[in-house]
Amino acid sequence: MATNKTAPLYQQIYDDIKAAIDDGSYQPDAKIPSEAELSEEYGVSRITVRRAIEDLCSDGYLTKMQGRGTFVGRPHLMRRLAQTKASRAFSEICAEAGMEPGAHLLERQIVPSRPHEQEFFGLGPDALLVYVHRVRTADGLAVCDENMFVPYESGRGLLSAQLEDTSLFDAIEHATGRRPTSARDWIITAVKASTEQASLLGISTGDALLRSYVSFVDDQGCPVCMGRHFFVGSRYELSM
């Protein structure tokens, strides 16, 4: 591999691997050499190699698979959010990007509502919600830790619905008779992955996540559901 001798050592490694990805020498899902192999090839410490690899992962070029190694990443999913806050199902976004959507159900249960949920849904203090927790994937790669909340009275059908590898928007519409079409409130912040999230999403603890708090309404402006989603920062982009 050619290197830019004026750049820091970790940057040389970063540039070489990125160039190999860009020119097709490394195809999507290809496994790259281990840290030990790259350390020997470049004659540098593993710490130097690790910094380059971590930067490539943060920028979306590589993906670490726990216990398997480091692989070339897939193209980002690009979600375009109009100023109208129009909402689309994750499955639609994947289809637009030419990727196969997937969903793995982790749990669903009845939970007490919290004050901000009661305010949004117009519920009393003793109201219950249906909570659905899934991991969303694109072409088999984990992209999102998905958490959705729907009032129990309208959404109890979700407790028995088929939620594996299916659109949750479709399931909510089937259960409640109303489909989420836009966001009344949408807050996006950057956070670090917890140990549990890292295990679920196949990333490292502390990796960047985009946390999305969103309140969905239907085409009449009536509350439908609330979402708390954590997107892998290196695998998903939000374009406003």
GROMACS elastic network, one bead per residue, 0.5 to 0.9 nm:
[ bonds ]
;  ai    aj funct       b0    kb
    1    13     6  0.89707   500
    1    16     6  0.62580   500
    1    17     6  0.85006   500
    1    20     6  0.85514   500
    2    12     6  0.85716   500
    2    16     6  0.66498   500
    3     6     6  0.87991   500
    3     7     6  0.84311   500
    3    12     6  0.54283   500
    3    13     6  0.74764   500
    3    15     6  0.75342   500
    3    16     6  0.64402   500
    4     7     6  0.56892   500
    4     8     6  0.86059   500
    4     9     6  0.88745   500
    4    11     6  0.84964   500
    4    12     6  0.58352   500
    4    15     6  0.82081   500
    4    16     6  0.87872   500
    5     8     6  0.77763   500
    5     9     6  0.80185   500
    5    12     6  0.73329   500
    6     9     6  0.87798   500
    6    12     6  0.86596   500
    7    10     6  0.81993   500
    7    11     6  0.60392   500
    7    12     6  0.60461   500
    8    11     6  0.52093   500
    8    12     6  0.63334   500
    8    13     6  0.89381   500
    9    12     6  0.51079   500
    9    13     6  0.65353   500
    9    14     6  0.87000   500
    9    42     6  0.86317   500
    9    44     6  0.77407   500
    9    48     6  0.70264   500
    9    49     6  0.84392   500
    9    52     6  0.87346   500
   10    13     6  0.52150   500
   10    14     6  0.61725   500
   10    15     6  0.86601   500
   10    44     6  0.88334   500
   10    47     6  0.89887   500
   10    48     6  0.53218   500
   10    49     6  0.60955   500
   10    50     6  0.82440   500
   10    51     6  0.63714   500
   10    52     6  0.50128   500
   10    53     6  0.86284   500
   11    15     6  0.59773   500
   11    16     6  0.84626   500
   11    51     6  0.88074   500
   11    52     6  0.64504   500
   12    15     6  0.51706   500
   12    16     6  0.61354   500
   12    17     6  0.86778   500
   12    52     6  0.83963   500
   13    16     6  0.51575   500
   13    17     6  0.62131   500
   13    18     6  0.84708   500
   13    38     6  0.85192   500
   13    42     6  0.79776   500
   13    48     6  0.87742   500
   13    49     6  0.71035   500
   13    52     6  0.61811   500
   13    53     6  0.83335   500
   14    17     6  0.54522   500
   14    18     6  0.60630   500
   14    19     6  0.85112   500
   14    49     6  0.85842   500
   14    51     6  0.87352   500
   14    52     6  0.50210   500
   14    53     6  0.70000   500
   14    55     6  0.75677   500
   14    56     6  0.66297   500
   15    18     6  0.51158   500
   15    19     6  0.59546   500
   15    20     6  0.85466   500
   15    52     6  0.87923   500
   16    19     6  0.51323   500
   16    20     6  0.62250   500
   16    21     6  0.87290   500
   17    20     6  0.50266   500
   17    21     6  0.62851   500
   17    22     6  0.86345   500
   17    26     6  0.82398   500
   17    32     6  0.87015   500
   17    53     6  0.89461   500
   17    56     6  0.84480   500
   17    61     6  0.89409   500
   18    21     6  0.50752   500
   18    22     6  0.61088   500
   18    23     6  0.86606   500
   18    26     6  0.89792   500
   18    56     6  0.76606   500
   18    61     6  0.71118   500
   19    23     6  0.60934   500
   19    24     6  0.84426   500
   19    25     6  0.83787   500
   20    23     6  0.53729   500
   20    24     6  0.61167   500
   20    26     6  0.56098   500
   20    27     6  0.87208   500
   21    24     6  0.52231   500
   21    25     6  0.59083   500
   21    27     6  0.64640   500
   21    28     6  0.80152   500
   21    61     6  0.77421   500
   21    72     6  0.74479   500
   22    25     6  0.76810   500
   22    26     6  0.79249   500
   22    27     6  0.88473   500
   23    26     6  0.77410   500
   23    27     6  0.89607   500
   24    27     6  0.55187   500
   24    28     6  0.86321   500
   26    29     6  0.83697   500
   26    30     6  0.60250   500
   26    31     6  0.81323   500
   26    32     6  0.77457   500
   26    72     6  0.69351   500
   27    30     6  0.54385   500
   27    31     6  0.88567   500
   27    72     6  0.67161   500
   27    73     6  0.87649   500
   28    31     6  0.87966   500
   28    71     6  0.76560   500
   28    73     6  0.56770   500
   28    74     6  0.56741   500
   28    75     6  0.83096   500
   29    62     6  0.88311   500
   29    63     6  0.86562   500
   29    71     6  0.53914   500
   29    73     6  0.60999   500
   29    74     6  0.71354   500
   30    70     6  0.85145   500
   30    71     6  0.53596   500
   30    72     6  0.53710   500
   30    73     6  0.83820   500
   31    34     6  0.86921   500
   31    69     6  0.69932   500
   31    70     6  0.58035   500
   31    72     6  0.64343   500
   32    62     6  0.88439   500
   32    69     6  0.78978   500
   32    70     6  0.60285   500
   32    71     6  0.58162   500
   32    72     6  0.71874   500
   33    36     6  0.80104   500
   33    37     6  0.58268   500
   33    38     6  0.62374   500
   33    69     6  0.85358   500
   33    70     6  0.79178   500
   34    37     6  0.51290   500
   34    38     6  0.62136   500
   34    39     6  0.84337   500
   34    69     6  0.70879   500
   34    70     6  0.74826   500
   35    38     6  0.51642   500
   35    39     6  0.58952   500
   35    40     6  0.85525   500
   35    46     6  0.60525   500
   35    47     6  0.88028   500
   35    49     6  0.61580   500
   35    50     6  0.67114   500
   35    53     6  0.83803   500
   36    39     6  0.50264   500
   36    40     6  0.62632   500
   36    41     6  0.86317   500
   36    45     6  0.87167   500
   36    46     6  0.65097   500
   36    49     6  0.85080   500
   37    40     6  0.52186   500
   37    41     6  0.61349   500
   37    42     6  0.87019   500
   38    42     6  0.60569   500
   38    43     6  0.80976   500
   38    44     6  0.82440   500
   38    46     6  0.80069   500
   38    49     6  0.67897   500
   39    42     6  0.54733   500
   39    43     6  0.56389   500
   39    44     6  0.51327   500
   39    45     6  0.57144   500
   39    46     6  0.54534   500
   39    47     6  0.87457   500
   39    48     6  0.79934   500
   39    49     6  0.61888   500
   40    43     6  0.50447   500
   40    44     6  0.68731   500
   40    45     6  0.82741   500
   40    46     6  0.87726   500
   41    44     6  0.80750   500
   42    45     6  0.87245   500
   42    49     6  0.87549   500
   44    47     6  0.82453   500
   44    48     6  0.64891   500
   44    49     6  0.72658   500
   45    48     6  0.53501   500
   45    49     6  0.66242   500
   45    50     6  0.87008   500
   46    50     6  0.58812   500
   46    51     6  0.85596   500
   47    51     6  0.63076   500
   47    52     6  0.88662   500
   48    51     6  0.53329   500
   48    52     6  0.66523   500
   48    53     6  0.88757   500
   49    52     6  0.52614   500
   49    53     6  0.62490   500
   49    54     6  0.86318   500
   50    53     6  0.50373   500
   50    54     6  0.59792   500
   50    55     6  0.85074   500
   51    54     6  0.51429   500
   51    55     6  0.61709   500
   51    56     6  0.86184   500
   52    55     6  0.52065   500
   52    56     6  0.62341   500
   52    57     6  0.86735   500
   53    56     6  0.50644   500
   53    57     6  0.61693   500
   53    58     6  0.86007   500
   53    62     6  0.75005   500
   53    70     6  0.84791   500
   54    57     6  0.50178   500
   54    58     6  0.60964   500
   54    59     6  0.85889   500
   54    62     6  0.84149   500
   55    59     6  0.61419   500
   55    60     6  0.86122   500
   55    61     6  0.88060   500
   55    62     6  0.88564   500
   56    59     6  0.51262   500
   56    60     6  0.62531   500
   56    61     6  0.52472   500
   56    62     6  0.55808   500
   56    63     6  0.83474   500
   57    60     6  0.51004   500
   57    61     6  0.56974   500
   57    63     6  0.55220   500
   57    64     6  0.72994   500
   57    70     6  0.88836   500
   57    72     6  0.89630   500
   57    73     6  0.81915   500
   57   234     6  0.66945   500
   58    61     6  0.77299   500
   58    62     6  0.79372   500
   58    63     6  0.86890   500
   58   207     6  0.74674   500
   58   208     6  0.73357   500
   58   233     6  0.73949   500
   58   234     6  0.54323   500
   59    62     6  0.78291   500
   59   233     6  0.83838   500
   59   234     6  0.56592   500
   59   235     6  0.87784   500
   60    63     6  0.71951   500
   60    72     6  0.87434   500
   60    73     6  0.63649   500
   60    74     6  0.79976   500
   60    75     6  0.80357   500
   60    76     6  0.74422   500
   60   233     6  0.78892   500
   60   235     6  0.59847   500
   60   236     6  0.87217   500
   61    71     6  0.86544   500
   61    72     6  0.60216   500
   61    73     6  0.51671   500
   61    74     6  0.76459   500
   61    75     6  0.83235   500
   61   234     6  0.78802   500
   62    70     6  0.66234   500
   62    71     6  0.55166   500
   62    74     6  0.82758   500
   62   234     6  0.85884   500
   63    69     6  0.86143   500
   63    70     6  0.56534   500
   63    71     6  0.52117   500
   63    72     6  0.61121   500
   63    73     6  0.53283   500
   63    74     6  0.85972   500
   63   202     6  0.84952   500
   63   203     6  0.74943   500
   63   234     6  0.83739   500
   63   235     6  0.89114   500
   64    67     6  0.88406   500
   64    68     6  0.78996   500
   64    69     6  0.60119   500
   64    71     6  0.62812   500
   64    72     6  0.88090   500
   64    73     6  0.89301   500
   64   202     6  0.70877   500
   64   203     6  0.60665   500
   64   204     6  0.75199   500
   65    68     6  0.53037   500
   65    69     6  0.54756   500
   65    70     6  0.60039   500
   65    71     6  0.74293   500
   65   202     6  0.56780   500
   65   203     6  0.67469   500
   65   204     6  0.87779   500
   66    69     6  0.66013   500
   66    70     6  0.84562   500
   66   199     6  0.82366   500
   66   202     6  0.62882   500
   66   203     6  0.72235   500
   66   204     6  0.79928   500
   68    71     6  0.89105   500
   73    76     6  0.85653   500
   73   234     6  0.88451   500
   73   235     6  0.80171   500
   74    77     6  0.88020   500
   74   139     6  0.87621   500
   74   141     6  0.83742   500
   74   235     6  0.75897   500
   75    97     6  0.88676   500
   75   235     6  0.75059   500
   75   236     6  0.89066   500
   76    97     6  0.87019   500
   76   234     6  0.75593   500
   76   235     6  0.51265   500
   76   236     6  0.53328   500
   76   237     6  0.65654   500
   77    93     6  0.74687   500
   77    94     6  0.70925   500
   77    97     6  0.64300   500
   77    99     6  0.87235   500
   77   138     6  0.84586   500
   77   235     6  0.66525   500
   77   236     6  0.50324   500
   77   237     6  0.61595   500
   77   238     6  0.86670   500
   78    93     6  0.76597   500
   78    94     6  0.89216   500
   78    97     6  0.74796   500
   78   236     6  0.64821   500
   78   237     6  0.51674   500
   78   238     6  0.63952   500
   78   239     6  0.71037   500
   79    88     6  0.89586   500
   79    93     6  0.65515   500
   79   236     6  0.78960   500
   79   237     6  0.63304   500
   79   238     6  0.53727   500
   79   239     6  0.61905   500
   79   240     6  0.86820   500
   80   237     6  0.86505   500
   80   238     6  0.64029   500
   80   240     6  0.62247   500
   81    84     6  0.79121   500
   81    85     6  0.60284   500
   81    86     6  0.66554   500
   81    87     6  0.75209   500
   81   238     6  0.72584   500
   81   239     6  0.62111   500
   81   240     6  0.52538   500
   82    85     6  0.53903   500
   82    86     6  0.61335   500
   82    87     6  0.87358   500
   82   239     6  0.87174   500
   82   240     6  0.65189   500
   83    86     6  0.76833   500
   83   240     6  0.73964   500
   84   182     6  0.75819   500
   84   183     6  0.83760   500
   85   181     6  0.87203   500
   85   182     6  0.54803   500
   85   183     6  0.54303   500
   85   184     6  0.76624   500
   85   185     6  0.86860   500
   85   186     6  0.82700   500
   86   181     6  0.60857   500
   86   183     6  0.66549   500
   87   180     6  0.71287   500
   87   181     6  0.51927   500
   87   183     6  0.66294   500
   87   216     6  0.81147   500
   88    91     6  0.81974   500
   88    92     6  0.64299   500
   88    93     6  0.70375   500
   88   169     6  0.84859   500
   88   180     6  0.83015   500
   88   181     6  0.70862   500
   88   182     6  0.81996   500
   89    92     6  0.52809   500
   89    93     6  0.66434   500
   89    94     6  0.89069   500
   89   167     6  0.67668   500
   89   168     6  0.76259   500
   89   169     6  0.60699   500
   89   170     6  0.83050   500
   89   180     6  0.88178   500
   90    93     6  0.50914   500
   90    94     6  0.62903   500
   90    95     6  0.86582   500
   90   101     6  0.74350   500
   90   136     6  0.81438   500
   90   167     6  0.72305   500
   90   168     6  0.85524   500
   90   169     6  0.86222   500
   91    94     6  0.51748   500
   91    95     6  0.62045   500
   91    96     6  0.86787   500
   91    99     6  0.89338   500
   91   100     6  0.79235   500
   91   101     6  0.53360   500
   91   102     6  0.78167   500
   91   138     6  0.87973   500
   91   166     6  0.79191   500
   91   167     6  0.60681   500
   91   168     6  0.89343   500
   92    95     6  0.50606   500
   92    96     6  0.61906   500
   92    97     6  0.86818   500
   92   101     6  0.84106   500
   92   167     6  0.88068   500
   93    96     6  0.51431   500
   93    97     6  0.63591   500
   93    98     6  0.87450   500
   93    99     6  0.85298   500
   93   101     6  0.86002   500
   94    97     6  0.50516   500
   94    98     6  0.61657   500
   94   100     6  0.61850   500
   94   101     6  0.56760   500
   94   138     6  0.65130   500
   94   139     6  0.86781   500
   95    99     6  0.55531   500
   95   100     6  0.66424   500
   95   101     6  0.73557   500
   96    99     6  0.75345   500
   97   100     6  0.88793   500
   99   138     6  0.58145   500
   99   139     6  0.55479   500
  100   137     6  0.80737   500
  100   138     6  0.54813   500
  100   140     6  0.76099   500
  101   136     6  0.74046   500
  101   137     6  0.58114   500
  101   139     6  0.63776   500
  101   140     6  0.77559   500
  101   165     6  0.72862   500
  101   166     6  0.81646   500
  101   167     6  0.86945   500
  102   135     6  0.82833   500
  102   136     6  0.57063   500
  102   138     6  0.61193   500
  102   139     6  0.74167   500
  102   140     6  0.68151   500
  102   141     6  0.87956   500
  102   142     6  0.87568   500
  102   164     6  0.77717   500
  102   166     6  0.69135   500
  102   167     6  0.86040   500
  103   134     6  0.63507   500
  103   135     6  0.56335   500
  103   137     6  0.59615   500
  103   138     6  0.88388   500
  103   142     6  0.89748   500
  103   163     6  0.75840   500
  103   164     6  0.55056   500
  103   166     6  0.63811   500
  103   167     6  0.80548   500
  104   133     6  0.87302   500
  104   134     6  0.53798   500
  104   135     6  0.52321   500
  104   136     6  0.65736   500
  104   137     6  0.80928   500
  104   163     6  0.78573   500
  104   164     6  0.53932   500
  104   165     6  0.63443   500
  105   108     6  0.79011   500
  105   132     6  0.78101   500
  105   133     6  0.63101   500
  105   135     6  0.67334   500
  105   136     6  0.89083   500
  105   163     6  0.64242   500
  105   164     6  0.56259   500
  105   165     6  0.82525   500
  106   132     6  0.79819   500
  106   133     6  0.55111   500
  106   134     6  0.51654   500
  106   135     6  0.73262   500
  107   131     6  0.80292   500
  107   132     6  0.61159   500
  107   133     6  0.52578   500
  107   134     6  0.70707   500
  108   130     6  0.70681   500
  108   131     6  0.53648   500
  108   133     6  0.61432   500
  108   134     6  0.87635   500
  108   158     6  0.82845   500
  108   159     6  0.66036   500
  109   129     6  0.83398   500
  109   130     6  0.58356   500
  109   131     6  0.53517   500
  109   132     6  0.68760   500
  109   133     6  0.89668   500
  109   159     6  0.71260   500
  110   128     6  0.65652   500
  110   129     6  0.56585   500
  110   131     6  0.60958   500
  110   152     6  0.73329   500
  110   156     6  0.87058   500
  110   159     6  0.84504   500
  111   127     6  0.89761   500
  111   128     6  0.57171   500
  111   129     6  0.53155   500
  111   130     6  0.63257   500
  111   131     6  0.65608   500
  111   152     6  0.88297   500
  112   125     6  0.88168   500
  112   126     6  0.71550   500
  112   127     6  0.64837   500
  112   129     6  0.61245   500
  112   130     6  0.88455   500
  113   116     6  0.83189   500
  113   117     6  0.60284   500
  113   118     6  0.62563   500
  113   123     6  0.84330   500
  113   124     6  0.88103   500
  113   125     6  0.73440   500
  113   126     6  0.72548   500
  113   127     6  0.58344   500
  113   128     6  0.53544   500
  113   129     6  0.59036   500
  113   151     6  0.84481   500
  114   117     6  0.52803   500
  114   118     6  0.61123   500
  114   119     6  0.86861   500
  114   125     6  0.78714   500
  114   127     6  0.88309   500
  115   118     6  0.50329   500
  115   119     6  0.61892   500
  115   120     6  0.87354   500
  115   125     6  0.74040   500
  116   119     6  0.50878   500
  116   120     6  0.62839   500
  116   121     6  0.86797   500
  117   120     6  0.51760   500
  117   121     6  0.60562   500
  117   122     6  0.80746   500
  117   123     6  0.78347   500
  117   149     6  0.87303   500
  117   226     6  0.78009   500
  118   121     6  0.53529   500
  118   122     6  0.54705   500
  118   124     6  0.62951   500
  118   125     6  0.68440   500
  118   127     6  0.75205   500
  119   122     6  0.51486   500
  119   123     6  0.66278   500
  119   124     6  0.85577   500
  120   123     6  0.78790   500
  120   215     6  0.77530   500
  120   223     6  0.69127   500
  120   226     6  0.87316   500
  121   150     6  0.88583   500
  121   151     6  0.74842   500
  121   222     6  0.85351   500
  121   223     6  0.57570   500
  121   224     6  0.76877   500
  121   225     6  0.81056   500
  122   223     6  0.85799   500
  123   126     6  0.80902   500
  123   127     6  0.60329   500
  123   128     6  0.87884   500
  123   151     6  0.84265   500
  124   127     6  0.54536   500
  125   128     6  0.88726   500
  127   151     6  0.77969   500
  127   152     6  0.78583   500
  127   153     6  0.88163   500
  128   150     6  0.88332   500
  128   151     6  0.63424   500
  128   152     6  0.54996   500
  128   153     6  0.79173   500
  129   149     6  0.61557   500
  129   150     6  0.54404   500
  129   153     6  0.79894   500
  129   155     6  0.79810   500
  129   156     6  0.84862   500
  130   148     6  0.81095   500
  130   149     6  0.56610   500
  130   150     6  0.52040   500
  130   151     6  0.60687   500
  130   152     6  0.51929   500
  130   153     6  0.88866   500
  130   155     6  0.65586   500
  130   156     6  0.66005   500
  130   158     6  0.73898   500
  130   159     6  0.73823   500
  131   147     6  0.71353   500
  131   148     6  0.57815   500
  131   150     6  0.67424   500
  131   151     6  0.89027   500
  131   152     6  0.89171   500
  131   158     6  0.89389   500
  131   159     6  0.88564   500
  132   146     6  0.79579   500
  132   147     6  0.57937   500
  132   148     6  0.52266   500
  132   149     6  0.65826   500
  132   150     6  0.85579   500
  132   158     6  0.81636   500
  132   159     6  0.85317   500
  132   163     6  0.89689   500
  133   145     6  0.76256   500
  133   146     6  0.57209   500
  133   148     6  0.66129   500
  134   144     6  0.83148   500
  134   145     6  0.62962   500
  134   146     6  0.51140   500
  134   147     6  0.65995   500
  134   148     6  0.87024   500
  134   163     6  0.86622   500
  134   164     6  0.85346   500
  135   142     6  0.67037   500
  135   143     6  0.74786   500
  135   144     6  0.56918   500
  135   146     6  0.57253   500
  135   147     6  0.87297   500
  135   200     6  0.73590   500
  135   201     6  0.75299   500
  136   140     6  0.88320   500
  136   141     6  0.83397   500
  136   142     6  0.59333   500
  136   143     6  0.57688   500
  136   144     6  0.50269   500
  136   145     6  0.65599   500
  136   146     6  0.67414   500
  136   165     6  0.84204   500
  137   140     6  0.53033   500
  137   141     6  0.50232   500
  137   143     6  0.52343   500
  137   144     6  0.69366   500
  137   165     6  0.89698   500
  138   141     6  0.52311   500
  138   142     6  0.66294   500
  138   143     6  0.66986   500
  139   142     6  0.85709   500
  141   201     6  0.83022   500
  141   202     6  0.85629   500
  141   235     6  0.88861   500
  142   145     6  0.82204   500
  142   200     6  0.79648   500
  142   201     6  0.52134   500
  142   202     6  0.69920   500
  142   232     6  0.80176   500
  142   235     6  0.85957   500
  143   201     6  0.68941   500
  143   230     6  0.84128   500
  143   231     6  0.57696   500
  143   232     6  0.54764   500
  143   233     6  0.86387   500
  143   235     6  0.62286   500
  143   236     6  0.69562   500
  144   201     6  0.72973   500
  144   209     6  0.89976   500
  144   229     6  0.66129   500
  144   230     6  0.54533   500
  144   232     6  0.62095   500
  144   236     6  0.86573   500
  145   197     6  0.73413   500
  145   200     6  0.76388   500
  145   201     6  0.72614   500
  145   228     6  0.84788   500
  145   229     6  0.56830   500
  145   231     6  0.65066   500
  145   232     6  0.84138   500
  146   227     6  0.74693   500
  146   228     6  0.65708   500
  146   230     6  0.65881   500
  146   231     6  0.83776   500
  147   226     6  0.84815   500
  147   227     6  0.57076   500
  147   228     6  0.50801   500
  147   229     6  0.57507   500
  147   230     6  0.85068   500
  148   168     6  0.87946   500
  148   225     6  0.69449   500
  148   226     6  0.57810   500
  148   228     6  0.63480   500
  148   229     6  0.80250   500
  149   152     6  0.89077   500
  149   225     6  0.56164   500
  149   226     6  0.51289   500
  149   227     6  0.62758   500
  149   228     6  0.84316   500
  150   153     6  0.86784   500
  150   154     6  0.75290   500
  150   155     6  0.57325   500
  150   156     6  0.84229   500
  150   158     6  0.88692   500
  150   172     6  0.82281   500
  150   224     6  0.67707   500
  150   226     6  0.66810   500
  151   154     6  0.57707   500
  151   155     6  0.57207   500
  151   156     6  0.78214   500
  151   224     6  0.80521   500
  151   225     6  0.74077   500
  152   156     6  0.50243   500
  152   157     6  0.86336   500
  153   156     6  0.60706   500
  153   176     6  0.89921   500
  154   157     6  0.77936   500
  154   175     6  0.71205   500
  154   176     6  0.52359   500
  154   177     6  0.85757   500
  155   158     6  0.57584   500
  155   159     6  0.80084   500
  155   172     6  0.70120   500
  155   175     6  0.56118   500
  155   176     6  0.55764   500
  156   159     6  0.57081   500
  156   160     6  0.80273   500
  156   175     6  0.73178   500
  156   176     6  0.85146   500
  157   160     6  0.58187   500
  157   161     6  0.61897   500
  157   171     6  0.87624   500
  157   172     6  0.84934   500
  157   174     6  0.83513   500
  157   175     6  0.51343   500
  157   176     6  0.78853   500
  158   162     6  0.79833   500
  158   163     6  0.80431   500
  158   171     6  0.70280   500
  158   172     6  0.70819   500
  158   174     6  0.88689   500
  158   175     6  0.63005   500
  159   162     6  0.88038   500
  160   163     6  0.86484   500
  161   171     6  0.71388   500
  161   175     6  0.82359   500
  162   165     6  0.85425   500
  162   166     6  0.75829   500
  162   171     6  0.79986   500
  163   166     6  0.55995   500
  163   167     6  0.75621   500
  163   168     6  0.69441   500
  163   171     6  0.73893   500
  164   167     6  0.86821   500
  166   169     6  0.88779   500
  166   170     6  0.78465   500
  166   171     6  0.78151   500
  167   170     6  0.52383   500
  167   171     6  0.64170   500
  167   172     6  0.87444   500
  168   172     6  0.59866   500
  168   173     6  0.84279   500
  169   172     6  0.51007   500
  169   173     6  0.61155   500
  169   174     6  0.85766   500
  169   179     6  0.64825   500
  169   180     6  0.66365   500
  170   173     6  0.51296   500
  170   174     6  0.61775   500
  170   175     6  0.86456   500
  170   179     6  0.73744   500
  171   174     6  0.50673   500
  171   175     6  0.61285   500
  171   176     6  0.85356   500
  172   175     6  0.50652   500
  172   176     6  0.58405   500
  172   177     6  0.75786   500
  172   178     6  0.72560   500
  172   179     6  0.66945   500
  172   180     6  0.81805   500
  172   224     6  0.83297   500
  172   225     6  0.83976   500
  173   176     6  0.53355   500
  173   180     6  0.76912   500
  174   177     6  0.55883   500
  174   178     6  0.76398   500
  174   179     6  0.83400   500
  175   178     6  0.81420   500
  176   179     6  0.79296   500
  176   224     6  0.81425   500
  178   217     6  0.87608   500
  178   218     6  0.62747   500
  178   219     6  0.85454   500
  178   222     6  0.88362   500
  178   224     6  0.68874   500
  179   216     6  0.89518   500
  179   217     6  0.77844   500
  179   218     6  0.55145   500
  179   219     6  0.77752   500
  179   224     6  0.71648   500
  180   183     6  0.80146   500
  180   216     6  0.54712   500
  180   217     6  0.52451   500
  180   219     6  0.75337   500
  180   223     6  0.82791   500
  180   224     6  0.61160   500
  180   225     6  0.73469   500
  181   216     6  0.69911   500
  181   217     6  0.61489   500
  181   218     6  0.50187   500
  181   219     6  0.58168   500
  181   221     6  0.87963   500
  182   215     6  0.84438   500
  182   216     6  0.57231   500
  182   217     6  0.56184   500
  182   218     6  0.65705   500
  182   219     6  0.73489   500
  182   221     6  0.81772   500
  183   186     6  0.63591   500
  183   214     6  0.63662   500
  183   215     6  0.55034   500
  183   217     6  0.60539   500
  183   218     6  0.87592   500
  184   214     6  0.75227   500
  184   215     6  0.55894   500
  184   216     6  0.60789   500
  184   217     6  0.65171   500
  184   221     6  0.81189   500
  184   223     6  0.85488   500
  185   213     6  0.78678   500
  185   214     6  0.55972   500
  185   215     6  0.53179   500
  185   216     6  0.76700   500
  186   212     6  0.70170   500
  186   213     6  0.57498   500
  186   215     6  0.66696   500
  186   216     6  0.88735   500
  187   211     6  0.80027   500
  187   212     6  0.57564   500
  187   213     6  0.50983   500
  187   214     6  0.64263   500
  188   210     6  0.65841   500
  188   211     6  0.55318   500
  188   213     6  0.64503   500
  188   214     6  0.85272   500
  189   209     6  0.84132   500
  189   210     6  0.58228   500
  189   211     6  0.52280   500
  189   212     6  0.67302   500
  189   213     6  0.86781   500
  190   208     6  0.68197   500
  190   209     6  0.58420   500
  190   211     6  0.60256   500
  190   212     6  0.89328   500
  190   233     6  0.84339   500
  191   206     6  0.83326   500
  191   207     6  0.83311   500
  191   208     6  0.59799   500
  191   209     6  0.52585   500
  191   210     6  0.62928   500
  191   211     6  0.65206   500
  191   230     6  0.86769   500
  192   205     6  0.74427   500
  192   207     6  0.53958   500
  192   209     6  0.56724   500
  192   210     6  0.85096   500
  193   196     6  0.78958   500
  193   197     6  0.56553   500
  193   198     6  0.57779   500
  193   203     6  0.81958   500
  193   204     6  0.74641   500
  193   205     6  0.53433   500
  193   207     6  0.53177   500
  193   208     6  0.62692   500
  193   209     6  0.61140   500
  193   230     6  0.86554   500
  193   232     6  0.86036   500
  194   197     6  0.51128   500
  194   198     6  0.60132   500
  194   199     6  0.85973   500
  194   204     6  0.86927   500
  194   205     6  0.55660   500
  194   206     6  0.63478   500
  194   207     6  0.84456   500
  195   198     6  0.50975   500
  195   199     6  0.63258   500
  195   200     6  0.87818   500
  195   204     6  0.77618   500
  195   205     6  0.50856   500
  195   206     6  0.78126   500
  196   199     6  0.52193   500
  196   200     6  0.63395   500
  196   201     6  0.87301   500
  196   205     6  0.82012   500
  197   200     6  0.50019   500
  197   201     6  0.60016   500
  197   202     6  0.82340   500
  197   203     6  0.80806   500
  197   204     6  0.88508   500
  197   205     6  0.76831   500
  197   230     6  0.87150   500
  198   201     6  0.52770   500
  198   202     6  0.56636   500
  198   204     6  0.52868   500
  198   205     6  0.52019   500
  198   206     6  0.78785   500
  198   207     6  0.77660   500
  199   202     6  0.53919   500
  199   203     6  0.67339   500
  199   204     6  0.77477   500
  199   205     6  0.81264   500
  200   203     6  0.80283   500
  201   204     6  0.87269   500
  201   232     6  0.77098   500
  203   206     6  0.87071   500
  203   207     6  0.68169   500
  203   232     6  0.83271   500
  204   207     6  0.56043   500
  205   208     6  0.89660   500
  206   209     6  0.86687   500
  207   232     6  0.80312   500
  207   233     6  0.79528   500
  207   234     6  0.88464   500
  208   231     6  0.87010   500
  208   232     6  0.65950   500
  208   233     6  0.53112   500
  208   234     6  0.74917   500
  209   230     6  0.59024   500
  209   231     6  0.53820   500
  209   234     6  0.81580   500
  210   229     6  0.79573   500
  210   230     6  0.54843   500
  210   232     6  0.65006   500
  210   233     6  0.57749   500
  210   236     6  0.85550   500
  210   237     6  0.89696   500
  211   228     6  0.71792   500
  211   229     6  0.57502   500
  211   231     6  0.64885   500
  212   227     6  0.75236   500
  212   228     6  0.56908   500
  212   229     6  0.50698   500
  212   230     6  0.62800   500
  212   231     6  0.78745   500
  213   226     6  0.76682   500
  213   227     6  0.58769   500
  213   229     6  0.66862   500
  214   225     6  0.86696   500
  214   226     6  0.58314   500
  214   227     6  0.52386   500
  214   228     6  0.66571   500
  214   229     6  0.84225   500
  215   223     6  0.74980   500
  215   224     6  0.79827   500
  215   225     6  0.63114   500
  215   227     6  0.64768   500
  216   221     6  0.87563   500
  216   222     6  0.84874   500
  216   223     6  0.61585   500
  216   224     6  0.57467   500
  216   225     6  0.53663   500
  216   226     6  0.58834   500
  216   227     6  0.77507   500
  217   220     6  0.75431   500
  217   221     6  0.51830   500
  217   222     6  0.50878   500
  217   224     6  0.50851   500
  217   225     6  0.71004   500
  217   226     6  0.89137   500
  218   221     6  0.52233   500
  218   222     6  0.54563   500
  218   223     6  0.66040   500
  218   224     6  0.63697   500
  219   222     6  0.74714   500
  220   223     6  0.89922   500
  221   224     6  0.89329   500
  223   226     6  0.84359   500
  230   233     6  0.87781   500
  231   234     6  0.86702   500
  231   235     6  0.76500   500
  231   236     6  0.64583   500
  231   237     6  0.87426   500
  232   235     6  0.53946   500
  232   236     6  0.61547   500
  233   236     6  0.56522   500
  233   237     6  0.71409   500
  234   237     6  0.79456   500
